[in-house]
Structure formats: C-alpha cells, structure tokens
C-alpha cells in the first residue's frame, strides 16, 4: 500500500506501479504524518472499505514510510469482493 498523507481527502485510488516493479494499492488521507495520525486514518479507511472492524487491520511494516504492508485478520473470503472493487483489473 502506498499512502499519501495530507492528501486533501480520505480515499483509495486504485493500483500504482512502483519504480521497482511492484504493484501497490494507492491511498490518501487528510491526516498529517505526525504521531501516527496518518497510519490511524489509513487503518480506518481500509476497515471502512472492507467493512471490517478496525481492530482487524494493522500495519505490519513501513509505519514511517509511504509504502506500507497492511494485514487484515480474518478469513480472506470475507474480503474478496471488497478487494476486487478497490483494485479492478
């Protein structure tokens, strides 16, 4: 996931190709990257998009980076439809 803090709105904007060839989900949040506020906003955004409790979403790597590894606990089948809508082919 690639996060843009202070992005003017909270939104997931599709898939972006990074310079190293990886594809990531692109998101922006209004919160500033201070005291973990942007990360908290990202967790809330993902939880809302997946219709999952915020407690199931966590940042596994990249807490201080724009590129993050996000983990969502639970059965993957619960989130497949929502993920397909977030990242259309």
Biopython code that builds the backbone (N, CA, C, O; Angstrom):
import numpy as np
from Bio.PDB.StructureBuilder import StructureBuilder

atoms = [
    (1, "UNK", "N", (0.848, -1.157, 0.000)),
    (1, "UNK", "CA", (0.000, 0.000, 0.000)),
    (1, "UNK", "C", (0.898, 1.225, 0.000)),
    (1, "UNK", "O", (1.887, 1.273, 0.731)),
    (2, "UNK", "N", (0.556, 2.222, -0.822)),
    (2, "UNK", "CA", (1.296, 3.489, -0.848)),
    (2, "UNK", "C", (0.384, 4.575, -0.322)),
    (2, "UNK", "O", (-0.697, 4.803, -0.864)),
    (3, "UNK", "N", (0.817, 5.245, 0.733)),
    (3, "UNK", "CA", (-0.001, 6.242, 1.415)),
    (3, "UNK", "C", (0.503, 7.648, 1.136)),
    (3, "UNK", "O", (1.703, 7.915, 1.189)),
    (4, "UNK", "N", (-0.432, 8.543, 0.838)),
    (4, "UNK", "CA", (-0.131, 9.968, 0.722)),
    (4, "UNK", "C", (-0.833, 10.682, 1.876)),
    (4, "UNK", "O", (-2.051, 10.859, 1.842)),
    (5, "UNK", "N", (-0.082, 11.092, 2.894)),
    (5, "UNK", "CA", (-0.704, 11.842, 3.990)),
    (5, "UNK", "C", (-0.959, 13.279, 3.556)),
    (5, "UNK", "O", (-0.371, 13.757, 2.585)),
    (6, "UNK", "N", (-1.835, 13.961, 4.277)),
    (6, "UNK", "CA", (-2.231, 15.331, 3.949)),
    (6, "UNK", "C", (-2.673, 15.426, 2.491)),
    (6, "UNK", "O", (-2.338, 16.376, 1.783)),
    (7, "UNK", "N", (-3.441, 14.407, 2.057)),
    (7, "UNK", "CA", (-3.852, 14.311, 0.666)),
    (7, "UNK", "C", (-5.143, 15.025, 0.329)),
    (7, "UNK", "O", (-5.614, 14.928, -0.804)),
    (8, "UNK", "N", (-5.735, 15.743, 1.282)),
    (8, "UNK", "CA", (-6.933, 16.515, 0.996)),
    (8, "UNK", "C", (-8.241, 15.777, 1.171)),
    (8, "UNK", "O", (-9.289, 16.397, 1.354)),
    (9, "UNK", "N", (-8.187, 14.456, 1.115)),
    (9, "UNK", "CA", (-9.388, 13.636, 1.322)),
    (9, "UNK", "C", (-8.951, 12.230, 1.685)),
    (9, "UNK", "O", (-7.793, 11.856, 1.496)),
    (10, "UNK", "N", (-9.885, 11.461, 2.204)),
    (10, "UNK", "CA", (-9.613, 10.061, 2.517)),
    (10, "UNK", "C", (-10.165, 9.215, 1.384)),
    (10, "UNK", "O", (-11.374, 9.194, 1.154)),
    (11, "UNK", "N", (-9.288, 8.517, 0.676)),
    (11, "UNK", "CA", (-9.742, 7.725, -0.466)),
    (11, "UNK", "C", (-8.717, 6.669, -0.838)),
    (11, "UNK", "O", (-7.515, 6.843, -0.639)),
    (12, "UNK", "N", (-9.218, 5.578, -1.379)),
    (12, "UNK", "CA", (-8.372, 4.561, -2.002)),
    (12, "UNK", "C", (-8.509, 4.785, -3.492)),
    (12, "UNK", "O", (-9.620, 4.816, -4.022)),
    (13, "UNK", "N", (-7.375, 4.942, -4.173)),
    (13, "UNK", "CA", (-7.384, 5.413, -5.553)),
    (13, "UNK", "C", (-6.919, 4.398, -6.583)),
    (13, "UNK", "O", (-6.531, 4.783, -7.686)),
    (14, "UNK", "N", (-6.947, 3.134, -6.261)),
    (14, "UNK", "CA", (-6.579, 2.127, -7.247)),
    (14, "UNK", "C", (-5.172, 1.600, -7.064)),
    (14, "UNK", "O", (-4.601, 1.669, -5.975)),
    (15, "UNK", "N", (-4.625, 1.073, -8.141)),
    (15, "UNK", "CA", (-3.326, 0.399, -8.116)),
    (15, "UNK", "C", (-2.289, 1.277, -8.805)),
    (15, "UNK", "O", (-2.575, 1.922, -9.814)),
    (16, "UNK", "N", (-1.081, 1.292, -8.245)),
    (16, "UNK", "CA", (0.026, 2.055, -8.808)),
    (16, "UNK", "C", (1.238, 1.136, -8.937)),
    (16, "UNK", "O", (1.488, 0.308, -8.062)),
    (17, "UNK", "N", (1.983, 1.279, -10.018)),
    (17, "UNK", "CA", (3.219, 0.527, -10.209)),
    (17, "UNK", "C", (4.374, 1.353, -9.659)),
    (17, "UNK", "O", (4.553, 2.512, -10.035)),
    (18, "UNK", "N", (5.152, 0.756, -8.772)),
    (18, "UNK", "CA", (6.327, 1.428, -8.218)),
    (18, "UNK", "C", (7.507, 1.272, -9.161)),
    (18, "UNK", "O", (7.472, 0.444, -10.071)),
    (19, "UNK", "N", (8.548, 2.061, -8.950)),
    (19, "UNK", "CA", (9.735, 2.019, -9.805)),
    (19, "UNK", "C", (10.406, 0.647, -9.803)),
    (19, "UNK", "O", (11.045, 0.268, -10.785)),
    (20, "UNK", "N", (10.265, -0.101, -8.701)),
    (20, "UNK", "CA", (10.898, -1.419, -8.619)),
    (20, "UNK", "C", (10.047, -2.528, -9.232)),
    (20, "UNK", "O", (10.421, -3.699, -9.173)),
    (21, "UNK", "N", (8.902, -2.169, -9.822)),
    (21, "UNK", "CA", (8.049, -3.149, -10.494)),
    (21, "UNK", "C", (6.908, -3.692, -9.661)),
    (21, "UNK", "O", (6.029, -4.375, -10.186)),
    (22, "UNK", "N", (6.906, -3.398, -8.366)),
    (22, "UNK", "CA", (5.812, -3.869, -7.520)),
    (22, "UNK", "C", (4.556, -3.051, -7.784)),
    (22, "UNK", "O", (4.630, -1.856, -8.066)),
    (23, "UNK", "N", (3.409, -3.702, -7.689)),
    (23, "UNK", "CA", (2.128, -3.012, -7.755)),
    (23, "UNK", "C", (1.592, -2.873, -6.339)),
    (23, "UNK", "O", (1.613, -3.825, -5.559)),
    (24, "UNK", "N", (1.114, -1.679, -6.016)),
    (24, "UNK", "CA", (0.585, -1.409, -4.684)),
    (24, "UNK", "C", (-0.746, -0.699, -4.804)),
    (24, "UNK", "O", (-1.030, -0.038, -5.803)),
    (25, "UNK", "N", (-1.550, -0.843, -3.780)),
    (25, "UNK", "CA", (-2.797, -0.109, -3.677)),
    (25, "UNK", "C", (-2.449, 1.301, -3.215)),
    (25, "UNK", "O", (-1.692, 1.475, -2.260)),
    (26, "UNK", "N", (-3.000, 2.305, -3.887)),
    (26, "UNK", "CA", (-2.689, 3.699, -3.585)),
    (26, "UNK", "C", (-3.810, 4.313, -2.765)),
    (26, "UNK", "O", (-4.984, 4.184, -3.113)),
    (27, "UNK", "N", (-3.446, 4.988, -1.661)),
    (27, "UNK", "CA", (-4.437, 5.621, -0.790)),
    (27, "UNK", "C", (-3.944, 6.997, -0.376)),
    (27, "UNK", "O", (-2.744, 7.270, -0.372)),
    (28, "UNK", "N", (-4.898, 7.861, -0.027)),
    (28, "UNK", "CA", (-4.568, 9.178, 0.525)),
    (28, "UNK", "C", (-5.472, 9.440, 1.706)),
    (28, "UNK", "O", (-6.626, 9.013, 1.729)),
    (29, "UNK", "N", (-4.941, 10.147, 2.686)),
    (29, "UNK", "CA", (-5.714, 10.522, 3.869)),
    (29, "UNK", "C", (-5.479, 12.004, 4.159)),
    (29, "UNK", "O", (-4.453, 12.569, 3.780)),
    (30, "UNK", "N", (-6.437, 12.616, 4.831)),
    (30, "UNK", "CA", (-6.320, 14.028, 5.206)),
    (30, "UNK", "C", (-5.341, 14.239, 6.345)),
    (30, "UNK", "O", (-4.745, 15.311, 6.452)),
    (31, "UNK", "N", (-5.164, 13.258, 7.183)),
    (31, "UNK", "CA", (-4.337, 13.388, 8.392)),
    (31, "UNK", "C", (-2.865, 13.609, 8.052)),
    (31, "UNK", "O", (-2.357, 13.106, 7.050)),
    (32, "UNK", "N", (-2.202, 14.369, 8.908)),
    (32, "UNK", "CA", (-0.768, 14.602, 8.772)),
    (32, "UNK", "C", (-0.002, 13.400, 9.329)),
    (32, "UNK", "O", (-0.510, 12.669, 10.179)),
    (33, "UNK", "N", (1.229, 13.204, 8.839)),
    (33, "UNK", "CA", (2.022, 12.061, 9.310)),
    (33, "UNK", "C", (2.727, 12.338, 10.637)),
    (33, "UNK", "O", (3.929, 12.109, 10.768)),
    (34, "UNK", "N", (1.988, 12.820, 11.596)),
    (34, "UNK", "CA", (2.555, 13.146, 12.892)),
    (34, "UNK", "C", (1.879, 12.310, 13.977)),
    (34, "UNK", "O", (0.655, 12.184, 14.007)),
    (35, "UNK", "N", (2.676, 11.752, 14.849)),
    (35, "UNK", "CA", (2.179, 10.954, 15.980)),
    (35, "UNK", "C", (1.288, 9.800, 15.542)),
    (35, "UNK", "O", (0.372, 9.414, 16.268)),
    (36, "UNK", "N", (1.543, 9.252, 14.372)),
    (36, "UNK", "CA", (0.788, 8.089, 13.901)),
    (36, "UNK", "C", (-0.613, 8.384, 13.385)),
    (36, "UNK", "O", (-1.375, 7.457, 13.110)),
    (37, "UNK", "N", (-0.967, 9.668, 13.248)),
    (37, "UNK", "CA", (-2.327, 10.001, 12.822)),
    (37, "UNK", "C", (-2.634, 9.539, 11.405)),
    (37, "UNK", "O", (-3.745, 9.079, 11.140)),
    (38, "UNK", "N", (-1.681, 9.649, 10.492)),
    (38, "UNK", "CA", (-1.921, 9.196, 9.122)),
    (38, "UNK", "C", (-2.104, 7.677, 9.082)),
    (38, "UNK", "O", (-2.947, 7.176, 8.338)),
    (39, "UNK", "N", (-1.326, 6.952, 9.868)),
    (39, "UNK", "CA", (-1.480, 5.494, 9.924)),
    (39, "UNK", "C", (-2.838, 5.108, 10.493)),
    (39, "UNK", "O", (-3.483, 4.186, 9.995)),
    (40, "UNK", "N", (-3.275, 5.812, 11.537)),
    (40, "UNK", "CA", (-4.596, 5.540, 12.113)),
    (40, "UNK", "C", (-5.703, 5.817, 11.097)),
    (40, "UNK", "O", (-6.674, 5.066, 11.008)),
    (41, "UNK", "N", (-5.552, 6.894, 10.337)),
    (41, "UNK", "CA", (-6.540, 7.222, 9.315)),
    (41, "UNK", "C", (-6.554, 6.166, 8.211)),
    (41, "UNK", "O", (-7.613, 5.823, 7.686)),
    (42, "UNK", "N", (-5.373, 5.653, 7.863)),
    (42, "UNK", "CA", (-5.295, 4.596, 6.856)),
    (42, "UNK", "C", (-5.989, 3.332, 7.346)),
    (42, "UNK", "O", (-6.731, 2.700, 6.593)),
    (43, "UNK", "N", (-5.759, 2.967, 8.575)),
    (43, "UNK", "CA", (-6.414, 1.783, 9.142)),
    (43, "UNK", "C", (-7.927, 1.955, 9.112)),
    (43, "UNK", "O", (-8.649, 1.027, 8.746)),
    (44, "UNK", "N", (-8.411, 3.125, 9.489)),
    (44, "UNK", "CA", (-9.856, 3.384, 9.459)),
    (44, "UNK", "C", (-10.394, 3.330, 8.035)),
    (44, "UNK", "O", (-11.482, 2.802, 7.806)),
    (45, "UNK", "N", (-9.650, 3.864, 7.082)),
    (45, "UNK", "CA", (-10.064, 3.856, 5.682)),
    (45, "UNK", "C", (-10.161, 2.435, 5.137)),
    (45, "UNK", "O", (-11.140, 2.085, 4.477)),
    (46, "UNK", "N", (-9.161, 1.629, 5.407)),
    (46, "UNK", "CA", (-9.174, 0.243, 4.927)),
    (46, "UNK", "C", (-10.295, -0.537, 5.588)),
    (46, "UNK", "O", (-11.009, -1.284, 4.919)),
    (47, "UNK", "N", (-10.456, -0.374, 6.889)),
    (47, "UNK", "CA", (-11.520, -1.078, 7.601)),
    (47, "UNK", "C", (-12.883, -0.704, 7.027)),
    (47, "UNK", "O", (-13.739, -1.569, 6.840)),
    (48, "UNK", "N", (-13.082, 0.559, 6.751)),
    (48, "UNK", "CA", (-14.349, 1.013, 6.183)),
    (48, "UNK", "C", (-14.563, 0.424, 4.793)),
    (48, "UNK", "O", (-15.655, -0.051, 4.480)),
    (49, "UNK", "N", (-13.533, 0.453, 3.964)),
    (49, "UNK", "CA", (-13.654, -0.063, 2.593)),
    (49, "UNK", "C", (-13.950, -1.563, 2.570)),
    (49, "UNK", "O", (-14.673, -2.046, 1.699)),
    (50, "UNK", "N", (-13.388, -2.291, 3.530)),
    (50, "UNK", "CA", (-13.592, -3.742, 3.588)),
    (50, "UNK", "C", (-14.781, -4.133, 4.460)),
    (50, "UNK", "O", (-15.141, -5.307, 4.550)),
    (51, "UNK", "N", (-15.385, -3.134, 5.098)),
    (51, "UNK", "CA", (-16.476, -3.378, 6.051)),
    (51, "UNK", "C", (-16.031, -4.356, 7.135)),
    (51, "UNK", "O", (-16.713, -5.325, 7.469)),
    (52, "UNK", "N", (-14.849, -4.047, 7.664)),
    (52, "UNK", "CA", (-14.248, -4.882, 8.706)),
    (52, "UNK", "C", (-14.021, -4.018, 9.945)),
    (52, "UNK", "O", (-13.891, -2.799, 9.832)),
    (53, "UNK", "N", (-13.974, -4.627, 11.110)),
    (53, "UNK", "CA", (-13.651, -3.855, 12.318)),
    (53, "UNK", "C", (-12.222, -3.302, 12.235)),
    (53, "UNK", "O", (-11.331, -3.968, 11.709)),
    (54, "UNK", "N", (-12.005, -2.098, 12.749)),
    (54, "UNK", "CA", (-10.667, -1.506, 12.744)),
    (54, "UNK", "C", (-9.663, -2.389, 13.476)),
    (54, "UNK", "O", (-8.475, -2.383, 13.153)),
    (55, "UNK", "N", (-10.131, -3.138, 14.447)),
    (55, "UNK", "CA", (-9.221, -3.989, 15.224)),
    (55, "UNK", "C", (-8.618, -5.117, 14.395)),
    (55, "UNK", "O", (-7.635, -5.728, 14.817)),
    (56, "UNK", "N", (-9.187, -5.409, 13.218)),
    (56, "UNK", "CA", (-8.650, -6.473, 12.368)),
    (56, "UNK", "C", (-7.586, -5.973, 11.398)),
    (56, "UNK", "O", (-6.931, -6.778, 10.736)),
    (57, "UNK", "N", (-7.406, -4.662, 11.304)),
    (57, "UNK", "CA", (-6.454, -4.075, 10.356)),
    (57, "UNK", "C", (-5.237, -3.574, 11.117)),
    (57, "UNK", "O", (-5.370, -2.888, 12.130)),
    (58, "UNK", "N", (-4.048, -3.918, 10.625)),
    (58, "UNK", "CA", (-2.819, -3.438, 11.251)),
    (58, "UNK", "C", (-1.756, -3.183, 10.197)),
    (58, "UNK", "O", (-1.799, -3.746, 9.103)),
    (59, "UNK", "N", (-0.815, -2.340, 10.536)),
    (59, "UNK", "CA", (0.322, -2.068, 9.659)),
    (59, "UNK", "C", (1.464, -2.945, 10.123)),
    (59, "UNK", "O", (1.957, -2.799, 11.242)),
    (60, "UNK", "N", (1.885, -3.856, 9.260)),
    (60, "UNK", "CA", (2.920, -4.830, 9.628)),
    (60, "UNK", "C", (4.328, -4.311, 9.354)),
    (60, "UNK", "O", (5.268, -4.677, 10.059)),
    (61, "UNK", "N", (4.482, -3.462, 8.340)),
    (61, "UNK", "CA", (5.804, -2.923, 8.005)),
    (61, "UNK", "C", (5.623, -1.567, 7.350)),
    (61, "UNK", "O", (4.616, -1.312, 6.689)),
    (62, "UNK", "N", (6.609, -0.700, 7.539)),
    (62, "UNK", "CA", (6.586, 0.599, 6.894)),
    (62, "UNK", "C", (5.821, 1.668, 7.636)),
    (62, "UNK", "O", (5.307, 2.594, 7.009)),
    (63, "UNK", "N", (5.728, 1.574, 8.940)),
    (63, "UNK", "CA", (4.949, 2.540, 9.720)),
    (63, "UNK", "C", (5.425, 3.971, 9.503)),
    (63, "UNK", "O", (4.621, 4.898, 9.599)),
    (64, "UNK", "N", (6.708, 4.178, 9.214)),
    (64, "UNK", "CA", (7.224, 5.528, 8.985)),
    (64, "UNK", "C", (7.536, 5.790, 7.516)),
    (64, "UNK", "O", (8.169, 6.792, 7.182)),
    (65, "UNK", "N", (7.101, 4.907, 6.653)),
    (65, "UNK", "CA", (7.351, 5.024, 5.217)),
    (65, "UNK", "C", (6.042, 5.259, 4.479)),
    (65, "UNK", "O", (4.968, 5.013, 5.026)),
    (66, "UNK", "N", (6.122, 5.728, 3.258)),
    (66, "UNK", "CA", (4.906, 5.872, 2.443)),
    (66, "UNK", "C", (4.403, 4.508, 1.967)),
    (66, "UNK", "O", (3.199, 4.309, 1.809)),
    (67, "UNK", "N", (5.323, 3.572, 1.740)),
    (67, "UNK", "CA", (4.937, 2.237, 1.298)),
    (67, "UNK", "C", (4.832, 1.353, 2.533)),
    (67, "UNK", "O", (5.789, 1.209, 3.294)),
    (68, "UNK", "N", (3.658, 0.767, 2.719)),
    (68, "UNK", "CA", (3.364, 0.014, 3.937)),
    (68, "UNK", "C", (2.874, -1.382, 3.597)),
    (68, "UNK", "O", (2.314, -1.611, 2.525)),
    (69, "UNK", "N", (3.086, -2.297, 4.502)),
    (69, "UNK", "CA", (2.496, -3.622, 4.420)),
    (69, "UNK", "C", (1.359, -3.655, 5.426)),
    (69, "UNK", "O", (1.560, -3.457, 6.625)),
    (70, "UNK", "N", (0.161, -3.909, 4.916)),
    (70, "UNK", "CA", (-1.029, -3.897, 5.754)),
    (70, "UNK", "C", (-1.548, -5.324, 5.886)),
    (70, "UNK", "O", (-1.560, -6.079, 4.914)),
    (71, "UNK", "N", (-1.974, -5.687, 7.085)),
    (71, "UNK", "CA", (-2.523, -7.010, 7.363)),
    (71, "UNK", "C", (-3.963, -6.863, 7.823)),
    (71, "UNK", "O", (-4.279, -6.010, 8.653)),
    (72, "UNK", "N", (-4.832, -7.703, 7.273)),
    (72, "UNK", "CA", (-6.231, -7.735, 7.704)),
    (72, "UNK", "C", (-6.506, -9.145, 8.209)),
    (72, "UNK", "O", (-6.428, -10.110, 7.450)),
    (73, "UNK", "N", (-6.828, -9.258, 9.494)),
    (73, "UNK", "CA", (-7.095, -10.561, 10.103)),
    (73, "UNK", "C", (-8.475, -11.047, 9.689)),
    (73, "UNK", "O", (-9.382, -10.254, 9.436)),
    (74, "UNK", "N", (-8.614, -12.343, 9.628)),
    (74, "UNK", "CA", (-9.904, -12.941, 9.301)),
    (74, "UNK", "C", (-9.804, -13.801, 8.066)),
    (74, "UNK", "O", (-8.737, -13.950, 7.471)),
    (75, "UNK", "N", (-10.932, -14.361, 7.694)),
    (75, "UNK", "CA", (-10.993, -15.237, 6.524)),
    (75, "UNK", "C", (-10.927, -14.391, 5.251)),
    (75, "UNK", "O", (-11.747, -13.490, 5.075)),
    (76, "UNK", "N", (-9.979, -14.661, 4.369)),
    (76, "UNK", "CA", (-9.841, -13.873, 3.145)),
    (76, "UNK", "C", (-11.125, -13.827, 2.309)),
    (76, "UNK", "O", (-11.405, -12.824, 1.653)),
    (77, "UNK", "N", (-11.885, -14.891, 2.333)),
    (77, "UNK", "CA", (-13.110, -14.934, 1.537)),
    (77, "UNK", "C", (-14.079, -13.816, 1.926)),
    (77, "UNK", "O", (-14.880, -13.374, 1.103)),
    (78, "UNK", "N", (-14.007, -13.361, 3.176)),
    (78, "UNK", "CA", (-14.883, -12.284, 3.624)),
    (78, "UNK", "C", (-14.588, -10.969, 2.915)),
    (78, "UNK", "O", (-15.469, -10.117, 2.797)),
    (79, "UNK", "N", (-13.369, -10.798, 2.447)),
    (79, "UNK", "CA", (-12.937, -9.521, 1.897)),
    (79, "UNK", "C", (-12.704, -9.538, 0.388)),
    (79, "UNK", "O", (-12.375, -8.497, -0.182)),
    (80, "UNK", "N", (-12.863, -10.667, -0.268)),
    (80, "UNK", "CA", (-12.546, -10.762, -1.695)),
    (80, "UNK", "C", (-13.370, -9.807, -2.547)),
    (80, "UNK", "O", (-12.811, -9.147, -3.423)),
    (81, "UNK", "N", (-14.666, -9.709, -2.326)),
    (81, "UNK", "CA", (-15.499, -8.819, -3.121)),
    (81, "UNK", "C", (-15.090, -7.372, -2.931)),
    (81, "UNK", "O", (-14.988, -6.620, -3.900)),
    (82, "UNK", "N", (-14.856, -6.978, -1.692)),
    (82, "UNK", "CA", (-14.467, -5.593, -1.420)),
    (82, "UNK", "C", (-13.094, -5.294, -2.038)),
    (82, "UNK", "O", (-12.886, -4.206, -2.575)),
    (83, "UNK", "N", (-12.175, -6.229, -1.968)),
    (83, "UNK", "CA", (-10.851, -6.021, -2.574)),
    (83, "UNK", "C", (-10.948, -5.912, -4.084)),
    (83, "UNK", "O", (-10.250, -5.098, -4.688)),
    (84, "UNK", "N", (-11.792, -6.709, -4.699)),
    (84, "UNK", "CA", (-11.963, -6.642, -6.145)),
    (84, "UNK", "C", (-12.476, -5.271, -6.568)),
    (84, "UNK", "O", (-12.097, -4.778, -7.630)),
    (85, "UNK", "N", (-13.323, -4.649, -5.767)),
    (85, "UNK", "CA", (-13.828, -3.323, -6.089)),
    (85, "UNK", "C", (-12.761, -2.245, -5.894)),
    (85, "UNK", "O", (-12.758, -1.234, -6.595)),
    (86, "UNK", "N", (-11.858, -2.465, -4.943)),
    (86, "UNK", "CA", (-10.794, -1.497, -4.686)),
    (86, "UNK", "C", (-9.720, -1.521, -5.762)),
    (86, "UNK", "O", (-9.152, -0.482, -6.101)),
    (87, "UNK", "N", (-9.443, -2.688, -6.293)),
    (87, "UNK", "CA", (-8.354, -2.844, -7.259)),
    (87, "UNK", "C", (-8.850, -3.552, -8.510)),
    (87, "UNK", "O", (-8.520, -4.718, -8.729)),
    (88, "UNK", "N", (-9.647, -2.861, -9.342)),
    (88, "UNK", "CA", (-10.166, -3.512, -10.540)),
    (88, "UNK", "C", (-9.046, -3.869, -11.503)),
    (88, "UNK", "O", (-8.014, -3.199, -11.543)),
    (89, "UNK", "N", (-9.250, -4.920, -12.275)),
    (89, "UNK", "CA", (-8.232, -5.373, -13.238)),
    (89, "UNK", "C", (-8.171, -4.472, -14.437)),
    (89, "UNK", "O", (-7.371, -4.705, -15.344)),
]
sb = StructureBuilder()
sb.init_structure("model")
sb.init_model(0)
sb.init_chain("A")
sb.init_seg("    ")
for serial, (resi, resn, name, xyz) in enumerate(atoms, 1):
    if name == "N":
        sb.init_residue(resn, " ", resi, " ")
    sb.init_atom(name, np.array(xyz, "f"), 0.0, 1.0, " ", f" {name:<3s}", serial, name[0])
structure = sb.get_structure()
